[in-house]
């Protein structure tokens, strides 16, 4: 099971080959403790974000470069946005989880500022964190942490949704030896 999971990770993140190598290596290094055999085999994972304004959230994601996939209800209170072939996030207006923006202006820059927001934190893996940063700044989206090489071999920036959800926009890199 663990070997199959590693193979799935390698296939999913194989383009380009080094794209997620550091992140996969860190996951694989702890897998035996996290996934005792037999493990449940998830076929997919779709987060659901509680949002205060679904129409505004569709517009926010479109500014970031995502597409509205569908909505449900009259007026809509549930829907989905997507990016690429596999990334999808469900949105639910006023339910299914927590939300709430903290008073913090930054994330990962002052002790405890990563605890203030009450929304969901998610990692979004991209080809070029710096290009995504330029795009977000030009689109007037709130960047709370600039592109930074982290000690866990990931370059990341943080982007905050108006409801306090934080996206860790990341790319793994090879460590210098």
C-alpha positions, 0 to 999 in steps of 0.5 A: 500500500505504501509503495502504491501511494508513493508511486501515485505521488511520484506520478502526480507530481512528476511534471516537471520531475523536480517540481515537488521532489523535496515535498514528496521526500518529506512526506515519504520520510514519515509515511510508515508511521502515518500510514500503517498497513492496511491504509485507507486509499482515498480516491480524491480530496476536495476541501470545502471553504465556508465563505460569506459571499459566494459571488464575491469569492468566485470573483476573487478566485477568478482574479487569482486565475482560477475558473468558476466550475459551477454553482447550485441554488437560487440564489447560489449558496454552493459551488466550485472553482478549479485550476488545471486538471485536478485542483478543485475547491468547493465553496459554501456560503455561510456553512460547512466549516469555519471562517474568520479573518484575524487582526494580523496583517502578516502570516509567518512573520511575527510570532503567533500570526499564523494562529490569528485567522480562523479560516482554512490553510491550504497548500497550492503547488505551482510552477513559479511562486515569484510569477504568482506573487507578481500576478497576485500583487497586480490583481490587488490580492492580499499577500501576507507573506512574500516569496521566501525559501523555507528551511523545509525546501519549499519556496512559498508565499501566502495569499489571504482570502477576505474570509481569512482562508490562507493559501500557501502558494508553494514550489519544492526545491532541491537543497544545496549540499 
